[in-house]
Amino acid sequence: MSAAVTVPDDAWLVVIDMQQVFTGDSPWATPRFDHATAGIERLLPRFTGRTVFTRFVAPERPRGAWVPYYRDWSFALRPEGDPLWALTEPFASAAADRRDPVVTVTTFGKWGTSLQAVVGDHPHLVLAGVSTDCCVLSTALAAADAGATVTVVAEACAGASDEDHERALAAMRLYAPLITVVGSAADLSASTEAVTPSA
């Protein structure tokens, strides 16, 4: 059973890598991508004006440890504008219609200068997306290390497998109170609900 968490009004929803490359017949397809999509859709209305979408793309020229990585996954060596890297629906339309920022980087972890430029140095981040055991985990750990408060919504994430998803959630729970894992959007309490009006 996951604990509920109070989320301040200035928290940011970070929707991680809901892209075509993680769907369908792709070698990187995430089995419960649609399940994560439904969970994220329940979060979006709450974070109007405070949502950022991220995209993972291949570097133009892999370096260091990425060289053997892309030797194994050569199908992914495509330019940033390739349809493989596009956000899926409804997120592509949501980002455009709501003018939500999109941060595109070549690393699994999305915490860095580009995301910080949107959310600030020590924000409260609510994380969702794919995959729980890779890009979500990498983002959560780096952000928490940098002083961000991190909440991960389990139902709005999906892993490479159910087992990997659960293992990643368990690993992130070890970082409490820097990282809190909640089950669903219903477990997020608004900070204003805790305030008792003065007489």
ZAFIBA-472895 format. One record per residue: x, y, z of N, C-alpha, C, O in turn; residue number from 1. Coordinates in Angstrom, 2 decimals, always signed. Layout:
     n.px     n.py     n.pz    ca.px    ca.py    ca.pz     c.px     c.py     c.pz     o.px     o.py     o.pz   nr
        X        Y        Z        X        Y        Z        X        Y        Z        X        Y        Z  NUM
...
REM end
This chain:
     n.px     n.py     n.pz    ca.px    ca.py    ca.pz     c.px     c.py     c.pz     o.px     o.py     o.pz   nr
    +0.86    -1.19    +0.00    +0.00    +0.00    +0.00    +0.89    +1.23    +0.00    +1.78    +1.35    +0.83    1
    +0.64    +2.16    -0.95    +1.46    +3.36    -1.02    +0.85    +4.47    -0.18    -0.36    +4.54    +0.01    2
    +1.73    +5.33    +0.33    +1.27    +6.44    +1.15    +0.84    +7.60    +0.27    +1.37    +7.79    -0.83    3
    -0.13    +8.38    +0.76    -0.53    +9.59    +0.05    +0.50   +10.67    +0.33    +1.24   +10.59    +1.31    4
    +0.56   +11.66    -0.53    +1.52   +12.74    -0.37    +0.84   +14.06    -0.70    +0.02   +14.14    -1.62    5
    +1.20   +15.09    +0.04    +0.69   +16.43    -0.25    +1.56   +17.06    -1.31    +2.79   +17.11    -1.18    6
    +0.93   +17.52    -2.37    +1.64   +18.12    -3.49    +1.31   +19.62    -3.53    +0.14   +19.98    -3.61    7
    +2.32   +20.48    -3.46    +2.06   +21.92    -3.47    +1.53   +22.40    -4.81    +1.68   +21.73    -5.83    8
    +0.92   +23.56    -4.80    +0.33   +24.11    -6.01    +1.36   +24.42    -7.09    +1.02   +24.49    -8.27    9
    +2.62   +24.60    -6.68    +3.64   +24.93    -7.67    +4.43   +23.70    -8.14    +5.48   +23.85    -8.78   10
    +3.94   +22.49    -7.83    +4.61   +21.28    -8.30    +4.48   +21.15    -9.81    +3.54   +21.67   -10.42   11
    +5.43   +20.45   -10.41    +5.44   +20.21   -11.86    +5.22   +18.73   -12.13    +5.80   +17.87   -11.47   12
    +4.37   +18.44   -13.12    +4.22   +17.09   -13.65    +5.24   +16.92   -14.77    +5.25   +17.70   -15.73   13
    +6.10   +15.92   -14.65    +7.07   +15.62   -15.70    +6.67   +14.29   -16.34    +6.75   +13.23   -15.72   14
    +6.23   +14.37   -17.59    +5.77   +13.19   -18.33    +6.95   +12.70   -19.17    +7.35   +13.35   -20.14   15
    +7.49   +11.56   -18.79    +8.77   +11.10   -19.33    +8.58   +10.14   -20.52    +8.06    +9.04   -20.38   16
    +9.01   +10.61   -21.68    +9.27    +9.77   -22.85    +8.08    +8.95   -23.35    +8.23    +7.78   -23.70   17
    +6.90    +9.57   -23.39    +5.74    +8.88   -23.96    +5.81    +9.05   -25.48    +5.15    +9.91   -26.06   18
    +6.64    +8.21   -26.10    +7.02    +8.35   -27.50    +6.71    +7.09   -28.30    +6.53    +6.00   -27.75   19
    +6.65    +7.27   -29.62    +6.34    +6.16   -30.52    +7.33    +5.01   -30.37    +6.94    +3.85   -30.53   20
    +8.58    +5.30   -30.08    +9.60    +4.27   -30.00    +9.32    +3.24   -28.90    +9.88    +2.14   -28.92   21
    +8.46    +3.59   -27.96    +8.14    +2.67   -26.86    +6.80    +1.98   -27.05    +6.21    +1.47   -26.09   22
    +6.31    +1.96   -28.30    +5.01    +1.35   -28.60    +5.14    +0.32   -29.72    +6.20    +0.19   -30.33   23
    +4.06    -0.38   -29.97    +3.93    -1.25   -31.15    +4.97    -2.34   -31.24    +5.23    -3.06   -30.28   24
    +5.57    -2.45   -32.43    +6.53    -3.51   -32.71    +7.97    -3.09   -32.48    +8.90    -3.82   -32.83   25
    +8.17    -1.92   -31.90    +9.52    -1.45   -31.64   +10.25    -2.40   -30.69    +9.64    -2.95   -29.78   26
   +11.56    -2.60   -30.89   +12.33    -3.40   -29.94   +12.29    -2.84   -28.51   +12.57    -3.56   -27.55   27
   +11.94    -1.56   -28.38   +11.86    -0.94   -27.06   +10.41    -0.81   -26.57   +10.16    -0.06   -25.62   28
    +9.49    -1.50   -27.18    +8.07    -1.38   -26.79    +7.88    -1.73   -25.32    +8.43    -2.71   -24.81   29
    +7.09    -0.89   -24.64    +6.78    -1.08   -23.23    +5.40    -1.74   -23.13    +4.41    -1.15   -23.57   30
    +5.31    -2.95   -22.57    +4.05    -3.71   -22.61    +2.84    -2.97   -22.07    +1.75    -3.10   -22.63   31
    +2.99    -2.21   -20.99    +1.82    -1.54   -20.40    +1.81    -0.03   -20.71    +1.38    +0.78   -19.89   32
    +2.28    +0.31   -21.90    +2.31    +1.71   -22.31    +0.91    +2.33   -22.23    +0.76    +3.46   -21.75   33
    -0.11    +1.61   -22.69    -1.48    +2.14   -22.67    -1.98    +2.35   -21.25    -2.73    +3.29   -20.98   34
    -1.56    +1.48   -20.34    -1.93    +1.63   -18.93    -1.33    +2.91   -18.36    -2.00    +3.66   -17.65   35
    -0.06    +3.16   -18.68    +0.58    +4.39   -18.23    -0.09    +5.61   -18.85    -0.28    +6.63   -18.18   36
    -0.47    +5.51   -20.12    -1.16    +6.61   -20.80    -2.43    +7.00   -20.04    -2.68    +8.18   -19.81   37
    -3.22    +6.00   -19.66    -4.46    +6.28   -18.93    -4.18    +6.94   -17.59    -4.89    +7.86   -17.19   38
    -3.14    +6.48   -16.89    -2.78    +7.09   -15.61    -2.34    +8.53   -15.76    -2.69    +9.38   -14.94   39
    -1.58    +8.81   -16.82    -1.11   +10.19   -17.06    -2.29   +11.09   -17.41    -2.35   +12.24   -16.98   40
    -3.23   +10.57   -18.21    -4.40   +11.37   -18.57    -5.18   +11.81   -17.33    -5.80   +12.88   -17.33   41
    -5.16   +10.99   -16.28    -5.85   +11.38   -15.04    -5.09   +12.49   -14.31    -5.68   +13.24   -13.53   42
    -3.78   +12.60   -14.56    -2.98   +13.63   -13.90    -3.01   +14.98   -14.63    -2.93   +16.03   -13.99   43
    -3.11   +14.95   -15.94    -2.94   +16.18   -16.73    -3.83   +17.34   -16.31    -3.33   +18.47   -16.22   44
    -5.13   +17.13   -16.05    -5.96   +18.29   -15.70    -5.49   +19.01   -14.45    -5.66   +20.23   -14.33   45
    -4.91   +18.29   -13.53    -4.45   +18.88   -12.28    -3.24   +19.79   -12.48    -3.01   +20.70   -11.69   46
    -2.46   +19.53   -13.54    -1.20   +20.24   -13.73    -1.22   +21.13   -14.98    -0.19   +21.29   -15.64   47
    -2.37   +21.69   -15.29    -2.45   +22.62   -16.41    -1.52   +23.81   -16.15    -1.59   +24.45   -15.10   48
    -0.66   +24.08   -17.11    +0.29   +25.18   -16.97    +1.54   +24.79   -16.20    +2.47   +25.59   -16.07   49
    +1.58   +23.56   -15.69    +2.75   +23.10   -14.92    +3.10   +21.66   -15.30    +3.39   +20.82   -14.45   50
    +3.06   +21.40   -16.61    +3.43   +20.09   -17.15    +4.57   +20.26   -18.14    +4.56   +21.19   -18.95   51
    +5.54   +19.38   -18.07    +6.61   +19.35   -19.06    +6.71   +17.92   -19.59    +6.69   +16.97   -18.81   52
    +6.82   +17.79   -20.90    +7.00   +16.49   -21.53    +8.47   +16.34   -21.89    +9.13   +17.31   -22.25   53
    +8.99   +15.12   -21.80   +10.37   +14.88   -22.20   +10.41   +13.87   -23.35    +9.50   +13.07   -23.54   54
   +11.50   +13.96   -24.11   +11.75   +13.00   -25.19   +13.19   +12.52   -25.10   +14.11   +13.30   -24.87   55
   +13.36   +11.22   -25.29   +14.69   +10.63   -25.45   +14.97   +10.54   -26.94   +14.12   +10.09   -27.70   56
   +16.15   +10.97   -27.36   +16.57   +10.82   -28.76   +18.01   +10.32   -28.79   +18.75   +10.46   -27.82   57
   +18.39    +9.75   -29.90   +19.76    +9.27   -30.07   +20.67   +10.46   -30.34   +20.27   +11.43   -30.99   58
   +21.91   +10.38   -29.86   +22.87   +11.44   -30.18   +23.28   +11.34   -31.65   +23.20   +10.27   -32.26   59
   +23.73   +12.45   -32.20   +24.20   +12.42   -33.59   +25.41   +11.50   -33.72   +25.53   +10.74   -34.68   60
   +26.31   +11.59   -32.74   +27.49   +10.72   -32.71   +27.65   +10.16   -31.29   +28.07   +10.89   -30.39   61
   +27.31    +8.90   -31.09   +27.48    +8.31   -29.75   +28.93    +8.38   -29.29   +29.85    +8.22   -30.08   62
   +29.11    +8.60   -27.99   +30.46    +8.66   -27.41   +30.52    +7.79   -26.16   +29.50    +7.49   -25.54   63
   +31.72    +7.39   -25.81   +31.93    +6.63   -24.59   +31.13    +5.34   -24.57   +31.09    +4.59   -25.55   64
   +30.47    +5.09   -23.42   +29.70    +3.86   -23.25   +28.51    +3.77   -24.19   +27.96    +2.69   -24.40   65
   +28.09    +4.90   -24.75   +26.97    +4.89   -25.70   +27.35    +4.23   -27.03   +26.46    +3.81   -27.77   66
   +28.64    +4.13   -27.35   +29.06    +3.51   -28.61   +28.64    +2.04   -28.65   +27.95    +1.65   -29.60   67
   +29.03    +1.21   -27.67   +28.55    -0.18   -27.71   +27.04    -0.30   -27.50   +26.42    -1.23   -28.01   68
   +26.45    +0.64   -26.75   +25.00    +0.61   -26.56   +24.29    +0.70   -27.91   +23.41    -0.11   -28.20   69
   +24.68    +1.67   -28.72   +24.01    +1.83   -30.02   +24.49    +0.82   -31.05   +23.87    +0.67   -32.11   70
   +25.57    +0.11   -30.76   +25.94    -1.03   -31.61   +24.89    -2.12   -31.43   +24.51    -2.80   -32.38   71
   +24.41    -2.27   -30.18   +23.37    -3.25   -29.89   +22.00    -2.80   -30.37   +21.16    -3.62   -30.75   72
   +21.75    -1.48   -30.34   +20.44    -0.94   -30.68   +20.53    +0.01   -31.88   +20.07    +1.15   -31.82   73
   +21.13    -0.46   -32.94   +21.39    +0.39   -34.11   +20.11    +0.92   -34.76   +20.14    +1.96   -35.42   74
   +18.98    +0.23   -34.57   +17.72    +0.71   -35.14   +17.38    +2.11   -34.65   +16.67    +2.85   -35.33   75
   +17.88    +2.47   -33.46   +17.51    +3.75   -32.84   +18.40    +4.91   -33.28   +18.16    +6.04   -32.88   76
   +19.41    +4.65   -34.06   +20.29    +5.74   -34.52   +19.61    +6.50   -35.64   +19.96    +6.37   -36.81   77
   +18.65    +7.29   -35.25   +17.87    +8.09   -36.20   +17.89    +9.54   -35.75   +18.05    +9.81   -34.56   78
   +17.74   +10.47   -36.68   +17.80   +11.89   -36.29   +16.65   +12.30   -35.38   +15.63   +11.62   -35.31   79
   +16.83   +13.40   -34.69   +15.87   +13.88   -33.69   +14.46   +14.04   -34.25   +13.48   +13.84   -33.53   80
   +14.35   +14.41   -35.52   +13.04   +14.65   -36.11   +12.35   +13.41   -36.65   +11.25   +13.52   -37.20   81
   +12.95   +12.25   -36.51   +12.35   +11.01   -37.01   +11.04   +10.72   -36.26   +10.95   +10.96   -35.06   82
   +10.01   +10.22   -36.98    +8.73    +9.91   -36.32    +8.85    +8.95   -35.14    +7.99    +8.94   -34.27   83
    +9.91    +8.14   -35.11   +10.13    +7.23   -34.00   +10.18    +7.96   -32.66    +9.76    +7.43   -31.63   84
   +10.70    +9.18   -32.69   +10.89    +9.96   -31.46    +9.70   +10.86   -31.12    +9.74   +11.56   -30.11   85
    +8.66   +10.85   -31.93    +7.51   +11.73   -31.70    +6.75   +11.31   -30.45    +6.68   +10.13   -30.12   86
    +6.16   +12.29   -29.77    +5.25   +11.99   -28.67    +4.01   +11.30   -29.22    +3.56   +11.60   -30.32   87
    +3.48   +10.36   -28.45    +2.24    +9.69   -28.84    +1.05   +10.59   -28.50    +1.18   +11.58   -27.78   88
    -0.10   +10.22   -29.05    -1.33   +10.89   -28.65    -1.87   +10.23   -27.38    -1.72    +9.02   -27.21   89
    -2.49   +11.01   -26.52    -2.91   +12.41   -26.67    -1.86   +13.43   -26.28    -2.16   +14.62   -26.19   90
    -0.62   +12.99   -26.05    +0.37   +13.89   -25.46    +0.94   +14.90   -26.47    +1.25   +16.03   -26.10   91
    +1.07   +14.49   -27.73    +1.54   +15.44   -28.74    +0.57   +16.60   -28.86    +0.99   +17.76   -28.92   92
    -0.73   +16.29   -28.90    -1.74   +17.34   -28.99    -1.82   +18.15   -27.71    -1.98   +19.37   -27.75   93
    -1.71   +17.47   -26.57    -1.77   +18.19   -25.29    -0.64   +19.19   -25.18    -0.84   +20.32   -24.76   94
    +0.56   +18.77   -25.55    +1.71   +19.67   -25.48    +1.52   +20.87   -26.38    +1.85   +22.00   -26.01   95
    +0.98   +20.63   -27.58    +0.77   +21.73   -28.53    -0.37   +22.64   -28.09    -0.24   +23.86   -28.10   96
    -1.49   +22.05   -27.72    -2.68   +22.83   -27.37    -2.48   +23.64   -26.10    -2.92   +24.79   -26.00   97
    -1.80   +23.04   -25.12    -1.61   +23.71   -23.83    -0.29   +24.48   -23.78    +0.01   +25.16   -22.80   98
    +0.48   +24.36   -24.85    +1.79   +25.02   -24.93    +2.72   +24.58   -23.80    +3.48   +25.37   -23.25   99
    +2.62   +23.30   -23.48    +3.52   +22.74   -22.47    +4.91   +22.58   -23.06    +5.05   +22.20   -24.22  100
    +5.94   +22.88   -22.28    +7.30   +22.71   -22.80    +7.64   +21.25   -23.03    +7.13   +20.36   -22.34  101
    +8.49   +21.01   -24.02    +9.01   +19.68   -24.33   +10.52   +19.73   -24.23   +11.17   +20.53   -24.92  102
   +11.09   +18.90   -23.39   +12.54   +18.84   -23.18   +13.06   +17.59   -23.89   +12.61   +16.48   -23.61  103
   +14.00   +17.77   -24.79   +14.56   +16.68   -25.57   +16.04   +16.52   -25.23   +16.82   +17.46   -25.37  104
   +16.43   +15.31   -24.78   +17.82   +15.05   -24.42   +18.23   +13.66   -24.89   +17.39   +12.83   -25.25  105
   +19.53   +13.40   -24.88   +20.08   +12.13   -25.37   +20.45   +11.19   -24.23   +21.19   +10.23   -24.43  106
   +19.94   +11.46   -23.04   +20.27   +10.64   -21.88   +19.00   +10.04   -21.28   +17.91   +10.57   -21.44  107
   +19.18    +8.90   -20.58   +18.04    +8.27   -19.92   +17.46    +9.21   -18.86   +16.25    +9.45   -18.84  108
   +18.31    +9.72   -18.00   +17.87   +10.65   -16.98   +17.54   +12.00   -17.60   +18.30   +12.52   -18.42  109
   +16.41   +12.57   -17.22   +15.99   +13.84   -17.80   +16.31   +15.04   -16.92   +16.14   +16.19   -17.33  110
   +16.79   +14.78   -15.68   +17.18   +15.89   -14.83   +18.47   +16.49   -15.38   +19.45   +15.78   -15.58  111
   +18.46   +17.79   -15.60   +19.63   +18.48   -16.13   +19.28   +19.92   -16.41   +18.21   +20.39   -16.02  112
   +20.15   +20.63   -17.07   +19.97   +22.07   -17.25   +18.70   +22.41   -18.03   +18.04   +23.41   -17.75  113
   +18.36   +21.58   -19.03   +17.17   +21.89   -19.84   +15.89   +21.78   -19.02   +15.02   +22.64   -19.11  114
   +15.78   +20.71   -18.20   +14.60   +20.56   -17.36   +14.60   +21.59   -16.24   +13.56   +22.15   -15.90  115
   +15.77   +21.85   -15.66   +15.87   +22.85   -14.59   +15.43   +24.23   -15.07   +14.84   +25.00   -14.32  116
   +15.73   +24.54   -16.33   +15.34   +25.84   -16.88   +13.83   +26.03   -16.87   +13.34   +27.16   -16.83  117
   +13.09   +24.92   -16.90   +11.62   +24.97   -16.88   +11.10   +24.96   -15.46   +10.24   +25.77   -15.11  118
   +11.61   +24.04   -14.62   +10.99   +23.79   -13.31   +11.71   +24.44   -12.15   +11.18   +24.47   -11.04  119
   +12.92   +24.97   -12.36   +13.68   +25.57   -11.28   +14.64   +24.57   -10.65   +14.66   +23.40   -11.02  120
   +15.44   +25.05    -9.71   +16.52   +24.23    -9.15   +16.06   +23.23    -8.10   +16.62   +22.13    -8.02  121
   +15.07   +23.58    -7.29   +14.63   +22.70    -6.20   +13.11   +22.55    -6.21   +12.45   +22.90    -5.23  122
   +12.56   +22.02    -7.30   +11.10   +21.92    -7.42   +10.54   +20.69    -6.73   +11.29   +19.83    -6.26  123
    +9.22   +20.61    -6.67    +8.54   +19.35    -6.37    +8.12   +18.79    -7.71    +7.34   +19.41    -8.44  124
    +8.63   +17.61    -8.05    +8.33   +16.97    -9.32    +7.43   +15.77    -9.11    +7.66   +14.96    -8.21  125
    +6.41   +15.66    -9.93    +5.56   +14.47    -9.98    +5.91   +13.76   -11.27    +5.67   +14.29   -12.36  126
    +6.48   +12.56   -11.17    +6.98   +11.85   -12.34    +6.02   +10.77   -12.81    +5.41   +10.06   -12.01  127
    +5.92   +10.66   -14.13    +5.11    +9.63   -14.77    +5.78    +9.31   -16.11    +6.56   +10.11   -16.62  128
    +5.47    +8.15   -16.68    +6.00    +7.84   -18.00    +6.68    +6.50   -18.09    +6.42    +5.60   -17.29  129
    +7.57    +6.37   -19.07    +8.26    +5.11   -19.33    +9.76    +5.36   -19.51   +10.19    +6.47   -19.83  130
   +10.53    +4.32   -19.30   +10.07    +3.16   -18.55   +10.47    +3.33   -17.10   +11.47    +3.97   -16.77  131
    +9.67    +2.74   -16.24    +9.89    +2.89   -14.80   +11.31    +2.52   -14.42   +11.93    +3.18   -13.59  132
   +11.82    +1.44   -15.03   +13.11    +0.87   -14.67   +14.29    +1.49   -15.41   +15.43    +1.03   -15.27  133
   +14.04    +2.52   -16.19   +15.14    +3.16   -16.92   +15.04    +4.68   -16.78   +15.65    +5.26   -15.88  134
   +14.29    +5.32   -17.66   +14.29    +6.79   -17.69   +13.60    +7.42   -16.49   +14.03    +8.47   -16.01  135
   +12.53    +6.79   -15.98   +11.88    +7.33   -14.78   +12.81    +7.20   -13.58   +13.01    +8.15   -12.82  136
   +13.38    +6.01   -13.41   +14.31    +5.77   -12.30   +15.51    +6.70   -12.38   +15.89    +7.30   -11.37  137
   +16.11    +6.83   -13.55   +17.29    +7.69   -13.72   +16.97    +9.15   -13.42   +17.78    +9.85   -12.82  138
   +15.80    +9.59   -13.83   +15.39   +10.97   -13.58   +15.13   +11.20   -12.10   +15.57   +12.21   -11.54  139
   +14.43   +10.27   -11.47   +14.08   +10.42   -10.05   +15.32   +10.51    -9.18   +15.41   +11.38    -8.32  140
   +16.28    +9.62    -9.40   +17.47    +9.59    -8.55   +18.31   +10.85    -8.72   +18.77   +11.42    -7.74  141
   +18.51   +11.28    -9.96   +19.33   +12.47   -10.20   +18.64   +13.72    -9.65   +19.31   +14.58    -9.06  142
   +17.33   +13.84    -9.83   +16.60   +15.01    -9.34   +16.63   +15.06    -7.82   +16.86   +16.12    -7.24  143
   +16.40   +13.92    -7.17   +16.42   +13.88    -5.72   +17.81   +14.22    -5.18   +17.93   +14.94    -4.20  144
   +18.84   +13.70    -5.84   +20.21   +14.00    -5.44   +20.50   +15.50    -5.51   +21.28   +16.03    -4.72  145
   +19.86   +16.17    -6.45   +20.08   +17.60    -6.63   +19.20   +18.46    -5.73   +19.30   +19.68    -5.75  146
   +18.35   +17.81    -4.92   +17.54   +18.56    -3.96   +16.10   +18.76    -4.35   +15.36   +19.46    -3.65  147
   +15.66   +18.14    -5.46   +14.25   +18.21    -5.82   +13.47   +17.23    -4.95   +13.98   +16.18    -4.57  148
   +12.22   +17.58    -4.64   +11.31   +16.65    -4.00   +10.62   +15.87    -5.11   +10.07   +16.47    -6.03  149
   +10.65   +14.56    -5.03   +10.17   +13.73    -6.13    +9.03   +12.83    -5.67    +9.14   +12.12    -4.66  150
    +7.94   +12.86    -6.41    +6.83   +11.94    -6.21    +6.63   +11.15    -7.50    +6.52   +11.75    -8.58  151
    +6.60    +9.84    -7.41    +6.40    +8.97    -8.57    +5.01    +8.35    -8.47    +4.65    +7.79    -7.43  152
    +4.22    +8.46    -9.54    +2.87    +7.90    -9.56    +2.92    +6.56   -10.28    +3.07    +6.51   -11.50  153
    +2.80    +5.48    -9.52    +3.03    +4.13   -10.06    +2.10    +3.79   -11.22    +2.56    +3.24   -12.22  154
    +0.81    +4.11   -11.11    -0.13    +3.73   -12.16    +0.10    +4.52   -13.45    -0.41    +4.13   -14.50  155
    +0.84    +5.60   -13.38    +1.12    +6.43   -14.54    +2.49    +6.12   -15.13    +3.01    +6.88   -15.95  156
    +3.08    +5.00   -14.71    +4.37    +4.55   -15.23    +4.22    +3.13   -15.76    +3.28    +2.41   -15.41  157
    +5.15    +2.73   -16.61    +5.19    +1.35   -17.10    +6.64    +0.95   -17.31    +7.46    +1.75   -17.75  158
    +6.93    -0.30   -16.99    +8.29    -0.80   -17.13    +8.47    -1.72   -18.31    +7.51    -2.02   -19.03  159
    +9.70    -2.17   -18.52    +9.99    -3.12   -19.59    +9.25    -4.43   -19.36    +8.97    -5.18   -20.30  160
    +8.93    -4.70   -18.09    +8.07    -5.83   -17.72    +7.42    -5.46   -16.39    +7.84    -4.50   -15.75  161
    +6.42    -6.21   -15.98    +5.79    -5.95   -14.68    +6.80    -6.10   -13.55    +6.79    -5.34   -12.59  162
    +7.66    -7.10   -13.68    +8.66    -7.34   -12.64    +9.65    -6.18   -12.57   +10.01    -5.73   -11.48  163
   +10.10    -5.70   -13.72   +11.03    -4.58   -13.74   +10.39    -3.31   -13.19   +11.03    -2.53   -12.48  164
    +9.13    -3.10   -13.51    +8.37    -1.97   -12.99    +8.36    -2.01   -11.46    +8.65    -1.00   -10.81  165
    +8.02    -3.16   -10.89    +7.94    -3.29    -9.44    +9.31    -3.15    -8.78    +9.43    -2.54    -7.72  166
   +10.34    -3.71    -9.41   +11.69    -3.58    -8.85   +12.15    -2.13    -8.82   +12.77    -1.68    -7.85  167
   +11.84    -1.40    -9.88   +12.23    +0.01    -9.93   +11.49    +0.83    -8.88   +12.08    +1.69    -8.24  168
   +10.19    +0.56    -8.70    +9.44    +1.26    -7.66   +10.02    +0.96    -6.29   +10.13    +1.85    -5.44  169
   +10.39    -0.30    -6.07   +10.97    -0.69    -4.78   +12.29    +0.03    -4.55   +12.57    +0.47    -3.43  170
   +13.11    +0.15    -5.60   +14.39    +0.85    -5.47   +14.16    +2.32    -5.12   +14.87    +2.87    -4.28  171
   +13.18    +2.95    -5.76   +12.92    +4.37    -5.49   +12.37    +4.58    -4.09   +12.64    +5.61    -3.47  172
   +11.60    +3.62    -3.59   +11.09    +3.73    -2.22   +12.23    +3.76    -1.19   +12.07    +4.30    -0.10  173
   +13.36    +3.18    -1.53   +14.51    +3.18    -0.63   +15.04    +4.59    -0.38   +15.77    +4.82    +0.59  174
   +14.69    +5.53    -1.25   +15.20    +6.90    -1.15   +14.29    +7.83    -0.37   +14.53    +9.04    -0.33  175
   +13.24    +7.30    +0.24   +12.36    +8.12    +1.06   +13.18    +8.78    +2.18   +14.10    +8.15    +2.71  176
   +12.88   +10.03    +2.54   +11.76   +10.85    +2.07   +12.08   +11.70    +0.84   +11.26   +12.52    +0.44  177
   +13.27   +11.52    +0.23   +13.57   +12.30    -0.98   +12.63   +11.94    -2.12   +12.21   +12.81    -2.90  178
   +12.29   +10.67    -2.21   +11.38   +10.18    -3.24   +10.22    +9.47    -2.56   +10.43    +8.64    -1.67  179
    +9.00    +9.79    -2.98    +7.81    +9.11    -2.49    +7.12    +8.45    -3.68    +6.96    +9.07    -4.73  180
    +6.73    +7.21    -3.52    +5.98    +6.50    -4.56    +4.53    +6.38    -4.10    +4.26    +5.88    -3.01  181
    +3.61    +6.85    -4.94    +2.18    +6.71    -4.65    +1.56    +5.83    -5.73    +2.11    +5.67    -6.82  182
    +0.41    +5.26    -5.41    -0.22    +4.34    -6.34    -0.87    +5.01    -7.53    -0.73    +4.55    -8.66  183
    -1.60    +6.10    -7.27    -2.40    +6.70    -8.32    -2.56    +8.20    -8.09    -2.12    +8.75    -7.08  184
    -3.18    +8.85    -9.07    -3.45   +10.28    -8.96    -4.30   +10.59    -7.74    -4.18   +11.68    -7.17  185
    -5.14    +9.65    -7.32    -6.01    +9.86    -6.16    -5.21    +9.99    -4.87    -5.73   +10.48    -3.86  186
    -3.94    +9.55    -4.88    -3.10    +9.62    -3.68    -2.38   +10.96    -3.54    -1.61   +11.15    -2.60  187
    -2.62   +11.88    -4.46    -1.99   +13.20    -4.40    -2.96   +14.18    -3.76    -4.01   +14.47    -4.32  188
    -2.61   +14.67    -2.60    -3.44   +15.64    -1.89    -2.96   +17.05    -2.21    -1.76   +17.32    -2.20  189
    -3.89   +17.94    -2.49    -3.54   +19.33    -2.72    -3.19   +19.99    -1.42    -3.82   +19.74    -0.39  190
    -2.16   +20.85    -1.44    -1.73   +21.52    -0.21    -2.83   +22.40    +0.33    -2.93   +22.59    +1.55  191
    -3.67   +22.95    -0.55    -4.74   +23.85    -0.11    -5.80   +23.11    +0.69    -6.50   +23.72    +1.50  192
    -5.93   +21.79    +0.48    -6.93   +21.01    +1.22    -6.58   +20.88    +2.69    -7.45   +20.62    +3.52  193
    -5.30   +21.07    +2.99    -4.86   +20.91    +4.38    -4.98   +22.19    +5.18    -4.74   +22.20    +6.39  194
    -5.34   +23.29    +4.51    -5.42   +24.59    +5.16    -6.82   +24.80    +5.71    -7.80   +24.70    +4.96  195
    -6.94   +25.09    +6.99    -8.25   +25.36    +7.59    -8.50   +26.86    +7.55    -7.71   +27.63    +8.10  196
    -9.59   +27.30    +6.91    -9.86   +28.75    +6.84    -9.98   +29.36    +8.23   -10.55   +28.75    +9.15  197
    -9.46   +30.55    +8.36    -9.56   +31.24    +9.66   -10.96   +31.79    +9.84   -11.64   +32.13    +8.87  198
   -11.40   +31.87   +11.09   -12.76   +32.34   +11.39   -12.87   +33.84   +11.16   -13.94   +34.42   +11.36  199
REM end
